[in-house]
């Protein structure tokens, strides 16, 4: 976050060659909030970069499905099986894609109803 404060250009679209910079920022933000709220975070369960990127990509995909009302049985199955997914991670992902407060609350409740304890 200190680097971003000094160099906000690192998250410019042109700098994000692989499309993973925003996912990395999502991981950093999620872990920071989770550590503060729960005393542990996503990095305690997922240790390698590739798996973290896959996890966030899949979470974002599912959030978008719920936001558009196109969630599937596969989405719900992933939510139910995920032991690394916290309500805060869901909240952060929803905030990235939605500005409507009522829709955010509705989707958050729907998704969290399928989560295991974090």
Phi and psi in degrees as a GROMACS rama.xvg file:
@    title "Ramachandran Plot"
@    xaxis  label "Phi"
@    yaxis  label "Psi"
@TYPE xy
-63.8758  -40.7564  UNK-2
-63.6479  -40.6476  UNK-3
-64.3067  -38.7321  UNK-4
-62.8454  -36.4849  UNK-5
-81.6088  -31.8127  UNK-6
-134.61  72.9808  UNK-7
-62.0567  -16.6741  UNK-8
-66.0857  -16.4344  UNK-9
-65.1516  -20.1715  UNK-10
-104.052  12.0884  UNK-11
-67.9591  148.605  UNK-12
-53.4254  -40.5249  UNK-13
-65.7211  -25.7347  UNK-14
-81.4266  -18.7582  UNK-15
-91.6971  71.4044  UNK-16
-60.6743  -41.4135  UNK-17
-94.7103  -7.53412  UNK-18
79.576  13.364  UNK-19
-103.361  -8.50465  UNK-20
-61.4831  -43.2015  UNK-21
-66.8665  -34.6214  UNK-22
-65.845  -38.225  UNK-23
-63.7571  -42.5558  UNK-24
-64.5883  -35.5641  UNK-25
-63.5879  -43.1752  UNK-26
-61.8628  -46.8431  UNK-27
-60.9281  -47.2112  UNK-28
-63.5653  -46.7568  UNK-29
-59.6354  -48.3174  UNK-30
-63.0354  -39.21  UNK-31
-62.4408  -48.7887  UNK-32
-66.8111  -41.9973  UNK-33
-61.8269  -43.2177  UNK-34
-59.8156  -42.6082  UNK-35
-67.473  -41.7296  UNK-36
-80.1593  -41.1579  UNK-37
-113.289  -15.5288  UNK-38
83.0765  4.08079  UNK-39
-153.677  169.203  UNK-40
-150.562  178.632  UNK-41
-50.654  -37.8256  UNK-42
-68.563  -15.595  UNK-43
-73.0687  -19.5253  UNK-44
-112.442  -29.8297  UNK-45
-120.91  120.16  UNK-46
-107.362  -17.7134  UNK-47
-111.003  149.786  UNK-48
-56.574  -49.5787  UNK-49
-58.2323  -44.2712  UNK-50
-65.8808  -37.0393  UNK-51
-63.3658  -42.7275  UNK-52
-64.9356  -42.7575  UNK-53
-61.9974  -43.2147  UNK-54
-59.6095  -51.1313  UNK-55
-67.5044  -38.7045  UNK-56
-60.8695  -45.572  UNK-57
-65.8442  -43.3267  UNK-58
-58.7584  -47.1365  UNK-59
-62.4085  -38.859  UNK-60
-61.6292  -45.6896  UNK-61
-65.4698  -43.3418  UNK-62
-57.1989  -44.728  UNK-63
-63.9797  -36.4275  UNK-64
-62.7392  -44.7359  UNK-65
-65.4852  -38.5608  UNK-66
-64.3725  -31.0586  UNK-67
-99.578  1.62467  UNK-68
72.7263  24.8785  UNK-69
-115.288  23.2204  UNK-70
-62.0706  149.521  UNK-71
-119.04  171.423  UNK-72
-62.6638  -34.7994  UNK-73
-65.4385  -38.5507  UNK-74
-61.7788  -48.2551  UNK-75
-64.5034  -39.2332  UNK-76
-61.5705  -44.0044  UNK-77
-61.1749  -43.7797  UNK-78
-60.5224  -43.9696  UNK-79
-68.0631  -31.8972  UNK-80
-85.3493  -21.95  UNK-81
-70.2663  121.236  UNK-82
-95.5047  -7.01761  UNK-83
-99.9057  -2.35068  UNK-84
-94.6027  124.417  UNK-85
-108.692  158.878  UNK-86
-56.4474  -35.6646  UNK-87
-66.5751  -38.4856  UNK-88
-62.2869  -40.462  UNK-89
-62.984  -47.1901  UNK-90
-58.0502  -45.6783  UNK-91
-63.5224  -43.3991  UNK-92
-62.8831  -42.483  UNK-93
-63.0349  -43.0563  UNK-94
-61.0358  -28.96  UNK-95
-68.2813  -25.691  UNK-96
-118.534  -3.679  UNK-97
-141.666  136.754  UNK-98
-111.091  -11.5292  UNK-99
-78.1438  113.43  UNK-100
-60.9078  -41.6122  UNK-101
-65.4279  -42.6574  UNK-102
-64.8089  -41.7882  UNK-103
-56.7491  -48.6293  UNK-104
-62.4214  -42.9762  UNK-105
-63.1092  -48.5442  UNK-106
-67.3216  -40.2106  UNK-107
-57.6517  -47.3024  UNK-108
-62.1158  -44.6055  UNK-109
-61.1343  -48.0216  UNK-110
-66.297  -46.5525  UNK-111
-65.3072  -22.7233  UNK-112
-65.7102  -14.88  UNK-113
-103.346  -2.39764  UNK-114
-84.5092  149.611  UNK-115
-80.4632  166.514  UNK-116
-65.1029  139.884  UNK-117
